[in-house]
């Protein structure tokens, strides 16, 4: 579980550090990769949604076992973005510099997968011990009730 905490913490902090400056680089992006951006709503919407995902990564990091189902969405987010950019590059609609941006996302997607599977092992063991403990508590409670009825 420590692995998942570290991976999702790094992903969240890294993402915030990378995405926050984009709020102030609207014009620069258009100059570096012409033509200029004509739909500010899509640009700023992408930045804000991506920042929301960084918060989700930080939330997952607080308790990976509890938030394990969110890891599936996090993995899809990473692979979806990578697939989209790779497709656009293959169609000649992106420059290589724009495609290279996804290399950290590839690493994070793979680490998210590892974290997902590592968390499953512990989650199953924990669930089993919780069931055993719950069963023992129910038996004690049942015995106590029966003793009071006598």
N, CA and C of each residue as an Amber inpcrd file, in Angstrom:
protein
   450
   0.8230000  -1.1920000   0.0000000   0.0000000   0.0000000   0.0000000
   0.8630000   1.2500000   0.0000000   2.0220000   1.1490000   0.5830000
   2.9340000   2.2960000   0.5880000   3.3080000   2.6900000  -0.8450000
   3.5050000   1.6850000  -1.6920000   3.8380000   1.9360000  -3.0950000
   2.7630000   2.8040000  -3.7490000   1.5050000   2.4300000  -3.5750000
   0.3900000   3.1790000  -4.1700000   0.3290000   4.5990000  -3.6180000
   0.5630000   4.7510000  -2.3150000   0.5540000   6.0900000  -1.7180000
   1.6140000   6.9730000  -2.3520000   2.8030000   6.4320000  -2.5050000
   3.9140000   7.2100000  -3.0810000   3.6290000   7.5490000  -4.5440000
   3.1890000   6.5570000  -5.3210000   2.9370000   6.7700000  -6.7490000
   1.8670000   7.8410000  -6.9590000   0.7490000   7.7270000  -6.2620000
  -0.3370000   8.6880000  -6.4710000  -0.0050000  10.0680000  -5.8920000
   0.7910000  10.1130000  -4.8350000   1.2340000  11.4130000  -4.3080000
   2.1300000  12.1250000  -5.3130000   3.0940000  11.3950000  -5.8490000
   4.0020000  11.9830000  -6.8430000   3.2190000  12.4290000  -8.0740000
   2.2900000  11.5920000  -8.5290000   1.4820000  11.9380000  -9.7020000
   0.6860000  13.2200000  -9.4660000   0.0700000  13.3310000  -8.3010000
  -0.7370000  14.5200000  -8.0000000   0.0900000  15.7820000  -7.9070000
   1.1950000  15.7120000  -7.1960000   2.0560000  16.8960000  -7.0400000
   2.6630000  17.2780000  -8.3870000   3.1780000  16.2860000  -9.1120000
   3.7660000  16.5340000 -10.4380000   2.7320000  17.2000000 -11.3470000
   1.5350000  16.6600000 -11.3680000   0.4870000  17.2000000 -12.2260000
   0.1160000  18.6330000 -11.8950000   0.0150000  18.9350000 -10.6220000
  -0.3020000  20.3190000 -10.2240000   0.8160000  21.2590000 -10.6740000
   2.0550000  20.8540000 -10.4620000   3.1950000  21.6930000 -10.8580000
   3.2610000  21.9020000 -12.3700000   2.8790000  20.8960000 -13.1280000
   2.9280000  20.9980000 -14.5900000   1.7250000  21.7610000 -15.1400000
   0.5550000  21.5550000 -14.5510000  -0.6670000  22.1360000 -15.1130000
  -0.9300000  23.5830000 -14.7060000  -0.5910000  23.9490000 -13.4880000
  -0.8970000  25.3190000 -13.0230000  -0.3420000  26.4090000 -13.9460000
   0.8920000  26.2920000 -14.4100000   1.4110000  27.3480000 -15.2960000
   0.6340000  27.4910000 -16.6030000  -0.0570000  26.4530000 -17.0350000
  -0.7980000  26.5310000 -18.2950000  -1.9000000  27.5900000 -18.2620000
  -2.3560000  27.9320000 -17.0670000  -3.3430000  29.0130000 -16.9750000
  -2.7680000  30.3410000 -17.4810000  -1.4610000  30.4600000 -17.4460000
  -0.8090000  31.7190000 -17.8150000  -0.0500000  31.6180000 -19.1380000
  -0.1350000  30.4980000 -19.8290000   0.6350000  30.2750000 -21.0460000
  -0.2320000  30.1110000 -22.2920000  -1.4470000  30.5690000 -22.2400000
  -2.3920000  30.4120000 -23.3470000  -1.7970000  30.8880000 -24.6660000
  -1.2920000  32.1130000 -24.7030000  -0.7480000  32.6830000 -25.9390000
   0.5350000  31.9860000 -26.3720000   1.3800000  31.6240000 -25.4220000
   2.6420000  30.9580000 -25.7400000   2.4110000  29.6140000 -26.4220000
   1.4460000  28.8750000 -25.9630000   1.1430000  27.5740000 -26.5700000
   0.7500000  27.7650000 -28.0330000  -0.0540000  28.7640000 -28.2980000
  -0.4800000  29.0510000 -29.6680000   0.6740000  29.4800000 -30.5640000
   1.6580000  30.1600000 -29.9990000   2.8210000  30.5830000 -30.7890000
   3.7780000  29.4200000 -31.0330000   3.9750000  28.5650000 -30.0300000
   4.8960000  27.4370000 -30.1710000   4.3560000  26.3770000 -31.1230000
   3.0540000  26.1710000 -31.0840000   2.4250000  25.1340000 -31.9040000
   1.2590000  25.7480000 -32.6680000   1.5910000  26.4780000 -33.7560000
   0.5340000  27.1450000 -34.5210000  -0.4530000  26.1500000 -35.1020000
  -1.6290000  26.5770000 -35.4180000  -2.1560000  27.9230000 -35.3190000
  -2.5140000  28.2800000 -33.8810000  -2.7200000  29.5550000 -33.6230000
  -3.1140000  29.9710000 -32.2740000  -4.4050000  29.2730000 -31.8440000
  -4.5300000  29.0840000 -30.5580000  -5.7280000  28.4390000 -30.0020000
  -6.9170000  29.3640000 -30.2180000  -7.9680000  28.8280000 -30.8130000
  -9.1540000  29.6470000 -31.0940000 -10.3080000  29.3640000 -30.1350000
 -10.1990000  28.2700000 -29.3850000 -11.2710000  27.9160000 -28.4540000
 -10.7200000  27.9040000 -27.0240000 -10.7280000  29.0700000 -26.4260000
 -10.2060000  29.1970000 -25.0620000 -10.9750000  28.3090000 -24.0860000
 -12.2440000  28.0810000 -24.3550000 -13.0430000  27.2400000 -23.4580000
 -12.5120000  25.8100000 -23.4210000 -12.1090000  25.2620000 -24.5600000
 -11.5350000  23.9200000 -24.5760000 -10.1830000  23.8860000 -23.8700000
  -9.3770000  24.9020000 -24.1180000  -8.0410000  24.9600000 -23.5080000
  -8.1450000  25.0270000 -21.9850000  -8.8780000  26.0310000 -21.4860000
  -8.9900000  26.1900000 -20.0390000  -9.8070000  25.0660000 -19.4020000
 -10.7580000  24.5200000 -20.1500000 -11.5100000  23.3620000 -19.6530000
 -10.5980000  22.1630000 -19.4680000  -9.7040000  21.9280000 -20.4360000
  -8.7340000  20.8390000 -20.3170000  -7.8520000  21.0390000 -19.0890000
  -7.3580000  22.2620000 -18.9170000  -6.4760000  22.5350000 -17.7740000
  -7.2150000  22.3130000 -16.4570000  -8.4370000  22.7940000 -16.3420000
  -9.1540000  22.6670000 -15.0680000  -9.5560000  21.2180000 -14.7870000
  -9.9700000  20.4850000 -15.8100000 -10.3200000  19.0810000 -15.5910000
  -9.0790000  18.2800000 -15.2200000  -7.9710000  18.5760000 -15.8730000
  -6.7240000  17.8790000 -15.5570000  -6.2860000  18.1900000 -14.1280000
  -6.4510000  19.4240000 -13.6960000  -6.1300000  19.7650000 -12.3030000
  -7.0450000  19.0190000 -11.3290000  -8.2980000  18.8640000 -11.6940000
  -9.2120000  18.1070000 -10.8290000  -8.7250000  16.6630000 -10.6850000
  -8.1820000  16.0920000 -11.7520000  -7.6460000  14.7390000 -11.6600000
  -6.4270000  14.6770000 -10.7440000  -5.6540000  15.7400000 -10.7090000
  -4.4930000  15.7440000  -9.8100000  -4.9680000  15.6870000  -8.3590000
  -6.0560000  16.3740000  -8.0790000  -6.6430000  16.3080000  -6.7370000
  -7.1310000  14.8810000  -6.4620000  -7.7370000  14.2470000  -7.4670000
  -8.1860000  12.8620000  -7.3020000  -7.0010000  11.9410000  -6.9940000
  -5.8700000  12.1550000  -7.6630000  -4.6770000  11.3450000  -7.3810000
  -4.2320000  11.5360000  -5.9340000  -4.2720000  12.7670000  -5.4660000
  -3.8770000  13.0450000  -4.0840000  -4.8650000  12.4110000  -3.0930000
  -6.1290000  12.3900000  -3.4480000  -7.1270000  11.7320000  -2.5940000
  -6.8630000  10.2270000  -2.5530000  -6.6100000   9.6250000  -3.7050000
  -6.2930000   8.1910000  -3.7510000  -5.0860000   7.9050000  -2.8620000
  -4.1040000   8.7840000  -2.8890000  -2.8830000   8.5880000  -2.1040000
  -3.1570000   8.5560000  -0.6030000  -4.2100000   9.1890000  -0.1490000
  -4.5010000   9.2020000   1.2910000  -4.9150000   7.8340000   1.8080000
  -5.5960000   7.0370000   0.9600000  -6.0490000   5.7090000   1.3750000
  -6.2830000   4.8550000   0.1320000  -5.2080000   4.3290000  -0.4530000
  -5.3330000   3.5770000  -1.7090000  -6.2920000   2.3880000  -1.6450000
  -6.3580000   1.7270000  -0.5250000  -7.2700000   0.5760000  -0.4110000
  -8.7120000   1.0520000  -0.5280000  -9.0320000   2.1040000   0.1650000
 -10.4030000   2.6270000   0.1560000 -10.7890000   3.1850000  -1.2170000
  -9.8440000   3.8690000  -1.8600000 -10.1370000   4.5230000  -3.1370000
  -9.6560000   3.7140000  -4.3390000  -9.4340000   2.4220000  -4.1420000
  -8.9420000   1.5670000  -5.2190000  -9.8210000   1.6200000  -6.4710000
 -11.1510000   1.6620000  -6.3660000 -11.9630000   1.7520000  -7.5940000
 -11.6500000   2.9960000  -8.4300000 -11.2370000   4.0740000  -7.7880000
 -10.8780000   5.2810000  -8.5380000  -9.6050000   5.0770000  -9.3570000
  -8.7990000   4.0960000  -8.9810000  -7.5740000   3.8240000  -9.7350000
  -7.8980000   3.3990000 -11.1620000  -9.0040000   2.6970000 -11.3440000
  -9.4010000   2.2770000 -12.6910000  -9.6300000   3.5130000 -13.5600000
 -10.3470000   4.4830000 -13.0370000 -10.5850000   5.7220000 -13.7820000
  -9.2770000   6.4720000 -14.0240000  -8.3810000   6.4630000 -13.0520000
  -7.0830000   7.1370000 -13.2070000  -6.2620000   6.4780000 -14.3120000
  -6.2920000   5.1560000 -14.3630000  -5.5680000   4.4270000 -15.4100000
  -6.1660000   4.7450000 -16.7760000  -7.4870000   4.7490000 -16.8630000
  -8.1510000   5.0880000 -18.1290000  -7.8340000   6.5140000 -18.5590000
  -7.7530000   7.4130000 -17.5960000  -7.4210000   8.8120000 -17.9010000
  -6.0490000   8.8980000 -18.5560000  -5.0770000   8.2090000 -17.9900000
  -3.7140000   8.2390000 -18.5330000  -3.6440000   7.5810000 -19.9090000
  -4.1790000   6.3550000 -20.0230000  -4.1110000   5.6470000 -21.3010000
  -4.9590000   6.3390000 -22.3730000  -6.0770000   6.9240000 -21.9720000
  -6.9180000   7.6470000 -22.9320000  -6.2030000   8.8410000 -23.5310000
  -5.5220000   9.5950000 -22.6930000  -4.7750000  10.7660000 -23.1750000
  -3.6370000  10.3280000 -24.0960000  -2.9050000   9.2890000 -23.6850000
  -1.7870000   8.8110000 -24.5010000  -2.2760000   8.3050000 -25.8570000
  -3.3530000   7.5500000 -25.8560000  -3.8980000   7.0030000 -27.0950000
  -4.3660000   8.1210000 -28.0260000  -4.9980000   9.1190000 -27.4510000
  -5.4800000  10.2470000 -28.2430000  -4.3210000  10.9690000 -28.9170000
  -3.2900000  11.2960000 -28.1560000  -2.1600000  12.0180000 -28.7430000
  -1.3990000  11.1590000 -29.7470000  -1.2470000   9.8630000 -29.4710000
  -0.5600000   8.9810000 -30.4170000  -1.3350000   8.8980000 -31.7350000
  -2.6530000   8.8410000 -31.6390000  -3.4840000   8.7930000 -32.8510000
  -3.3530000  10.0880000 -33.6440000  -3.4140000  11.2150000 -32.9580000
  -3.2770000  12.5040000 -33.6410000  -1.9080000  12.6390000 -34.2970000
  -0.8750000  12.1670000 -33.6270000   0.4780000  12.2110000 -34.2020000
   0.5520000  11.3170000 -35.4450000  -0.0170000  10.1220000 -35.3710000
  -0.0030000   9.1930000 -36.5120000  -0.7530000   9.7760000 -37.7120000
  -1.7400000  10.6070000 -37.4480000  -2.5040000  11.2460000 -38.5270000
  -1.8220000  12.5030000 -39.0360000  -0.6900000  12.8640000 -38.4330000
   0.0240000  14.0680000 -38.8510000  -0.5930000  15.3460000 -38.3230000
  -1.3790000  15.2360000 -37.2830000  -2.0680000  16.4130000 -36.7380000
  -1.3720000  16.9820000 -35.5150000  -0.2640000  16.3610000 -35.0830000
   0.5390000  16.8500000 -33.9550000   2.0140000  16.8200000 -34.3430000
   2.7640000  17.7190000 -33.7660000   4.2140000  17.6870000 -33.9200000
   4.7760000  16.7340000 -32.8680000   6.0220000  16.2710000 -33.0930000
   6.6110000  15.3210000 -32.1600000   6.7170000  15.9060000 -30.7480000
   7.0120000  17.1900000 -30.6260000   7.1110000  17.8390000 -29.3170000
   5.8190000  17.7530000 -28.5260000   4.7110000  17.7980000 -29.2400000
   3.4240000  17.6790000 -28.5740000   3.1660000  16.2390000 -28.1290000
   3.6500000  15.2760000 -28.9060000   3.5010000  13.8730000 -28.5350000
   4.4070000  13.5210000 -27.3590000   5.5980000  14.0840000 -27.3230000
   6.5620000  13.7710000 -26.2640000   6.0470000  14.1370000 -24.8780000
   5.0790000  15.0230000 -24.8330000   4.4970000  15.4520000 -23.5640000
   3.8990000  14.2760000 -22.7950000   3.4880000  13.2130000 -23.4880000
   2.8280000  12.0910000 -22.8160000   3.7950000  11.0900000 -22.1900000
   5.0890000  11.2510000 -22.3650000   6.0100000  10.2540000 -21.8030000
   5.8730000  10.1040000 -20.2810000   5.7310000  11.1800000 -19.5070000
   5.4870000  10.9740000 -18.0730000   4.1500000  10.2690000 -17.8140000
   3.1690000  10.5190000 -18.6600000   1.8680000   9.8630000 -18.4950000
   1.9790000   8.3590000 -18.7310000   2.8360000   7.9500000 -19.6540000
   3.0540000   6.5220000 -19.8900000   3.6390000   5.8630000 -18.6490000
   4.6440000   6.5060000 -18.0710000   5.2650000   5.9710000 -16.8490000
   4.2380000   5.9040000 -15.7240000   3.4760000   6.9740000 -15.5500000
   2.4730000   6.9910000 -14.4800000   1.3780000   5.9470000 -14.7150000
   0.9520000   5.7750000 -15.9590000  -0.0800000   4.7690000 -16.2490000
   0.4000000   3.3780000 -15.8470000   1.6490000   3.0710000 -16.1650000
   2.1990000   1.7600000 -15.8030000   2.3220000   1.6240000 -14.2840000
   2.7530000   2.7040000 -13.6230000   2.8480000   2.6650000 -12.1610000
   1.4670000   2.5520000 -11.5150000   0.4600000   3.2080000 -12.1040000
  -0.9140000   3.0970000 -11.6050000  -1.3950000   1.6450000 -11.7020000
  -1.0640000   0.9840000 -12.8170000  -1.4430000  -0.4230000 -12.9750000
  -0.7970000  -1.2920000 -11.9000000   0.4900000  -1.0780000 -11.6700000
   1.1910000  -1.8450000 -10.6400000   0.5550000  -1.5800000  -9.2800000
   0.2790000  -0.3090000  -8.9800000  -0.3400000   0.0530000  -7.7000000
  -1.7080000  -0.6080000  -7.5620000  -2.4580000  -0.6440000  -8.6380000
  -3.7840000  -1.2610000  -8.6130000  -3.6780000  -2.7390000  -8.2310000
  -2.7620000  -3.4570000  -8.8570000  -2.6280000  -4.8830000  -8.5660000
  -2.0030000  -5.1420000  -7.2000000  -1.0590000  -4.3150000  -6.7990000
  -0.4530000  -4.4960000  -5.4700000  -1.4710000  -4.2170000  -4.3690000
  -2.3340000  -3.2710000  -4.5870000  -3.3600000  -2.9290000  -3.5980000
  -4.3920000  -4.0480000  -3.5000000  -4.6430000  -4.7510000  -4.5900000
  -5.6300000  -5.8360000  -4.5910000  -5.2160000  -6.9530000  -3.6520000
  -3.9450000  -7.3060000  -3.6350000  -3.4680000  -8.3780000  -2.7650000
  -3.7620000  -8.0430000  -1.3100000  -3.4110000  -6.8620000  -0.9320000
  -3.6230000  -6.4490000   0.4530000  -5.1040000  -6.2600000   0.7390000
  -5.8350000  -5.7770000  -0.2310000  -7.2630000  -5.5430000  -0.0450000
  -7.9910000  -6.8580000   0.2390000  -7.6320000  -7.9180000  -0.4690000
  -8.2550000  -9.2220000  -0.2610000  -7.9280000  -9.7550000   1.1220000
  -6.6670000  -9.6590000   1.5300000  -6.2670000 -10.1240000   2.8540000
  -6.9790000  -9.3330000   3.9370000  -7.0460000  -8.0260000   3.7650000
  -7.7010000  -7.1710000   4.7510000  -9.1830000  -7.5010000   4.8480000
  -9.8200000  -7.7120000   3.6910000 -11.2420000  -8.0260000   3.6760000
 -11.4960000  -9.3430000   4.4160000 -10.6310000 -10.3120000   4.1970000
 -10.7850000 -11.6020000   4.8700000 -10.6840000 -11.4350000   6.3900000
  -9.6920000 -10.6750000   6.8530000  -9.5370000 -10.4990000   8.2980000
 -10.6910000  -9.6850000   8.8710000 -11.2190000  -8.7330000   8.0950000
 -12.3800000  -7.9730000   8.5570000 -13.5850000  -8.8850000   8.7270000
 -13.7700000  -9.8200000   7.7840000 -14.8900000 -10.7560000   7.8740000
 -14.7390000 -11.6750000   9.0800000 -13.5270000 -12.1370000   9.3120000
 -13.2810000 -13.0100000  10.4590000 -13.5750000 -12.2540000  11.7440000
 -13.0620000 -11.0090000  11.8360000 -13.2950000 -10.2090000  13.0410000
 -14.7850000  -9.9130000  13.2240000 -15.4760000  -9.6200000  12.1420000
 -16.9100000  -9.3510000  12.2220000 -17.6600000 -10.5940000  12.6730000
 -17.2560000 -11.7380000  12.1460000 -17.8780000 -12.9970000  12.5490000
 -17.6720000 -13.2900000  14.0210000 -16.4760000 -13.0590000  14.5210000
 -16.1880000 -13.2810000  15.9370000 -17.0240000 -12.3560000  16.8080000
 -17.1440000 -11.1050000  16.4030000 -17.9400000 -10.1450000  17.1690000
 -19.4090000 -10.5540000  17.1790000 -19.9010000 -11.0430000  16.0390000
 -21.2950000 -11.4890000  15.9680000 -21.5190000 -12.6940000  16.8740000
 -20.5730000 -13.6100000  16.9280000 -20.6950000 -14.7800000  17.8030000
 -20.7330000 -14.3700000  19.2760000 -19.8650000 -13.4390000  19.6630000
 -19.8550000 -12.9580000  21.0590000 -21.1800000 -12.2940000  21.3990000
 -21.6760000 -11.4730000  20.4830000 -22.9360000 -10.7740000  20.7040000
 -24.0760000 -11.7780000  20.8350000 -24.1100000 -12.7720000  19.9520000
 -25.1570000 -13.8020000  19.9890000 -25.1150000 -14.5790000  21.3100000
 -23.9250000 -14.9450000  21.7550000 -23.7670000 -15.6730000  23.0130000
 -24.2570000 -14.8300000  24.1800000 -23.9350000 -13.5510000  24.1560000
 -24.3520000 -12.6410000  25.2250000 -25.8740000 -12.5270000  25.2740000
 -26.5270000 -12.4200000  24.1210000 -27.9880000 -12.3230000  24.0510000
 -28.6230000 -13.6020000  24.5890000 -28.0990000 -14.7570000  24.1820000
 -28.6480000 -16.0200000  24.6380000 -28.5000000 -16.1720000  26.1460000
 -27.3770000 -15.7120000  26.6940000 -27.1510000 -15.7980000  28.1410000
 -28.1510000 -14.9180000  28.8910000 -28.4930000 -13.7590000  28.3360000
 -29.4440000 -12.8580000  28.9890000 -30.8500000 -13.4420000  28.9720000
 -31.1960000 -14.2120000  27.9870000 -32.5300000 -14.8000000  27.8730000
 -32.7260000 -15.9390000  28.8670000 -31.6510000 -16.5470000  29.3310000
 -31.7510000 -17.6860000  30.2600000 -32.0280000 -17.2260000  31.6110000
